[in-house]
């Protein structure tokens, strides 16, 4: 069972998400008009441009808020579940994995964002919501396929060193451990462990300091 964190949902972030308003790096943007049919996950409202806004949007931190708010009082909180399912379906269907690492070309699939999504938010939401009746079989299959593509992407591409690589490998190992039924899961776990061992060898000094 995926552990439920002691994290408290952010009431303001949740209320804004229901209106498709997102705040990153202190800047709020409202994806109008309503009703919204899709979110532009590559959008950046900052001027001068701060790419962190879009990178952080694609870490999906608000999904954890929505999932935990829903399970605190279903079915009264069905609006939070519906918003989560809308955003999940929208992101997956509009965000195919790129044919490269994404680090230079895609705010959605930079390997650090890909790893971060697998660290907690996506697995946590999956184990909280995978059995709710509102989650259709079609969307569940899309979600599982996207988990697989996250693993595939992190296995194929890596920054190679530093905290970025540590986050990548943590994410890769997570998805491979959570879904051992994936055909490539055992290999992914081995790759993640080997890369972490290499990272420790190259980045951690004999006295324990990290470069």
N, C-alpha and C positions, 0 to 999 in steps of 0.2 A: 504494500500500500504506500503510495506516495505521501510523505509526511505533510500535514497541513501546518503551515507556518504560523507563528504568533503575530504575523503581519496584520495590521488593522486597515481595512479598505479606506481609501481617501475619498471622503464624501464629496468634496468639491470636484475632484477629478472624475468621479462617477457621474455626477450631475451634468458636467460638461460633456462627457462622452455620449450621454443620451441625446444631446443636441449637436453631436459631431463637432464639438469644440475641443481642441487639444492644445495643451501648453507644454512647450519644450524650451529649455534654456531661458525661461522667464518670459517667453513670448507666446501669446494665445492666438490661435487662428480658428475661425468658424467656417467649416465647409458648408456653405449655403449653395442653393436654396434647399428647403425641406419640402416634401420628403426627399431625402438623399438616396440616390440609386447606387452610387459608388463613391469611394474615397480615392483621391489621387495620392497614393502612398509615396510618390516621388516628389511631391510638392514641397516648396520651401518659401515661406513668407518673409524671411529675414532680409534686411537691407541695411548695410552691406551683408552679403550672403554668409551665413554661418551654417556650414553643412551639418553641424551637430544636431540642428533642429530635425532634419529628415532622418538622420541616422537613429536618433533616439525615438522618433515616432515609430520606426520599424522594429523596435525592441518590444513593443506591445505590453508595456508595463500595466496599462489600464485594464487589460484583459484579466489580470489577477484580481483587481478590484471588483470587476463585474461578476466574475465567477464566485468569489467569496460572498459578495453581497447577495447573489441569488440563493446560494445554498444556506444562507442564514435564515431565510424565511420563504421557501417555495410553498405554494405557487404565487404568493402575494407579490414576490419580486420578479415576476416573469419578464418585465420590461428589461431587466438587466441581462437575463439570459438571451432574450431576443436580440439585444444590441450586440452581445458577444457573438452570437451565431452569424449575424449580419456581417460583422467585421471580419470574422474568421473566413467565411465564404468569399467575401470580397477580396481579402488579401491573397488567398490561395489562388483564386481564379484569375487575378490580374497580375500575379507576381511569379511567373515561371522562372525556374533557376536559369541563370545565364550560361552561355557557353564558355565563360572564362571565370576567373576568381571573383569577379564583381568588385574587387577592391578599388578599381579605378573607374568603373562604369556603372555601378549599381548601388544606390543607397540601401536597397532592400536586401542584397545578398553579399555585402561585404562580409568576409569570413568572421570578423569579430561580432557583427550583429547576428549572423547565423549561429555562432556559438552561444551568444547570450540568450537567444530565444530558447535554446535547448537546456540552459542551466536550470531554469525554474518555472518561468511563466507558462510555456507551452506544456511541459509535462504535468505541472500542477493543475492547469485547466483541464487537461485530458482526463486525469484521474478523478477530478471532481465532477465532470460533466459527461463522461462517455456513455453513461447509462440513462440520461434524461430522455424522455420520449420525444421531446422537441428536436433532438439531434437526429436528423434523417440518416438513413443508411447511406445515401449518396454522399452527404457531407462528411459522415464518419469515414468513408472510404477515401475521399479527397484529403481529409486530415491525416490519415495514416500514410497515404502516398507522399504527402508533404513532409511528414516526419522522415520518411525514407530518403527523400531528396535532400533534406538537411544533412543526413548522415553521408550520403553520396558526395555532396558538395564539400563537406569538411574533410572527408577522406582524400579527395582529389586535390584540394587547394589548401595551402597553409602559408602563413607569413614567415614561419620558420623559427622565430625567436621572440623573446620578451613576453610581457604579460598578454599580448595579443595572442601569441601561440598557445599560451597556457589556457586561455579562455576557449580557443578553438578546440583543443584536445579534451577539455572538460566536457564541452558540448557533444563532441563526437562520442566519447565514452558513455555519456549519459544516454543518448539515443540508442546506442548499441546494447546497453545494459537493460534499458526499459523495454526494448522490443527484441529480445533474443531470437524471436521467430523470424526476423528479417534474415534473408539468405546470407547477407554480407556481415551480419552483426559480429560474429566471432573475429573476423578479420579486422573489422573496424576497432574493436577493443584492443587487439594486438597492436595496431598502428598507433592508436592514441597513447598506449603505455610506452611504446618505443620512442615516440616523439617527446613525451614528458621526461623520460630518462635522458634523452639527448639534451633537452632543455636544462635539466638539472646539472648535467655535466658541463655544459657550455656557459650557463648563465649564473650559476651559484659558485661562489668562491670557496676555498677550503675553510674559511672561518665562518661560513654560513651566510655572508652577505650576498645579496642578489644584484647583479650589475645593472 
